């Protein structure tokens, strides 16, 4: 991610700065900055290196080369031979499988993270955290006597016990019920506001990533493909792979037949159809690229209309009860599917039942072109 | 019943456990957590007493402890007594022979501790010593208990190595296993039978107690 120089300087002083690389296994390549108090949501497929990234930040995995700084303090600098131990990094970590100490009660699990404090202080803080995470009455239970969700909350309480400057969460909400999840979301957001704790959250859940993360990082095969502001990454994926991971709707592959950069237009071959789009500066003739259009930007065209990019489709599936109405369309001349979202009154007036033919307009101004491969970070 | 031999066996077994266990524990933990080239050779070397005939083992130990050896000479110079055919020599042989019985159960126990639990202890701010005392030892405890019991019971029953290194000197190297053999050689089957039954009962009781304790700890942990 390229940052404005002033922000980059601010991050170097107050926040997390990561530049790490390792050929593997596990392969790891990550370059990003995260200002203090930000929540960076890391999203990607299983085995994509997300947990390895967290382990490197925590200090239990030492990458082959690179540096990690927090608030200007080097935690890792392989060139200078600096590698702080996990206990010296002010990190709270909630592991994917919780990592609770099975022989200790919930209370003692939390107390174990505060061995530098006096015993009464430890106990009081542990009880306070357990109460905040709705675990009163369960303090004396061992992990095996708790449900998955309760174990996760104990792990979160333990991670918070040391008032960490960096909180690492590895899919922390995967096994909890909706009410607890909401509670944990609130807890994380409160912590972030109150203590300016920087949070790196690994998740499979796009909705969760978009809700909690102010920054979004997309990771695949050990490499961070794109990182930036949540809205920026969602709206402008840097490559087709990023768009796939972000589950971008209406994502298709096409070949550039011709482009006129001066006029800002490109002609694409999408299966047997030709589509006109606004050309991005990096577009060249004959290149393969991805194109996408938000479902809400597709329009129902009048039958027989030939204006702009109009294609024939068949209605496959309609969810008429939602507003906007969600419609799944099969392209008559291409093997792909299109997703259309249109306001309920429009669909009820102009829409067709499943199996019927419709003509769809793809406004060229709303088409976004996406590079086939991610640029080097 | 040769109570002197029984007492000597008990003393040898307890002393072997006390001397061997701390070092074996650290060795087992190191082997469990460390990967390096040639590890299989070290593990193989440590496991040799399990597969070597006791007479072969005893022969090499006797060579290593004899008056012609550097160790034997150093011991003799320090104490004025020979190492071979003494209780000290027997104890040294017992410690070496029991290394796999002590190391292997503890190594398996340390290997059985989940990686994320170990990493969590580091991220909780624990020093390696705090992690060992508060997390690893309590979790590896069944393996440690198993190692102690196996070492104790195996020492009580060891015969071949004891005979080769210690012979059968009453009050010095004659253990209960050797005493049983002596009684059989002397056609005193009644005494051999009594001592065999007692040895069997002690070994069985020791192992059952260790199983009960391990099961109890497992229930407490869930």
Contacts between the chains, C-beta under 8 A, distances in Angstrom:
chain1	res1	chain2	res2	distance
A	55	B	119	7.2
A	58	B	119	7.1
A	58	B	122	7.9
A	58	B	123	5.4
A	59	B	122	7.4
A	59	B	123	7.8
A	60	B	119	4.4
A	60	B	122	6.0
A	60	B	123	7.2
A	85	B	122	7.1
A	86	B	119	7.5
A	86	B	122	4.1
A	86	B	123	4.8
A	86	B	125	8.0
A	87	B	122	6.3
A	87	B	123	7.6
A	87	B	124	7.8
A	87	B	125	4.3
A	87	B	126	6.6
A	87	B	127	6.9
A	91	B	123	5.7
A	92	B	123	7.3
A	93	B	119	7.5
A	93	B	120	6.8
A	93	B	123	4.2
A	95	B	116	4.4
A	95	B	119	6.9
A	95	B	120	6.1
A	96	B	116	7.4
A	97	B	114	7.4
A	97	B	116	5.4
A	98	B	116	7.5
A	99	B	114	7.2
A	99	B	116	3.7
A	99	B	117	5.3
A	99	B	119	6.4
A	99	B	120	3.3
A	100	B	117	7.5
A	100	B	120	7.3
A	101	B	117	6.3
A	101	B	120	7.4
A	101	B	121	7.3
A	101	B	134	7.8
A	101	B	135	5.6
A	101	B	139	7.8
A	102	B	117	7.4
A	102	B	139	7.0
A	102	B	221	5.5
A	102	B	222	7.1
A	103	B	138	4.7
A	103	B	139	6.0
A	103	B	220	7.8
A	103	B	221	5.3
A	112	B	121	7.5
A	112	B	124	5.4
A	112	B	126	7.1
A	112	B	134	6.4
A	112	B	135	7.9
A	113	B	124	4.1
A	113	B	125	6.3
A	114	B	125	7.8
A	115	B	124	7.8
A	115	B	125	6.5
A	115	B	126	6.5
A	115	B	130	6.1
A	116	B	125	6.6
A	142	B	221	6.8
A	142	B	222	5.4
A	143	B	222	7.4
A	144	B	221	6.8
A	144	B	222	2.7
A	145	B	222	5.9
A	158	B	120	7.7
A	158	B	124	6.8
A	159	B	123	7.9
A	162	B	124	7.4
A	162	B	125	6.0
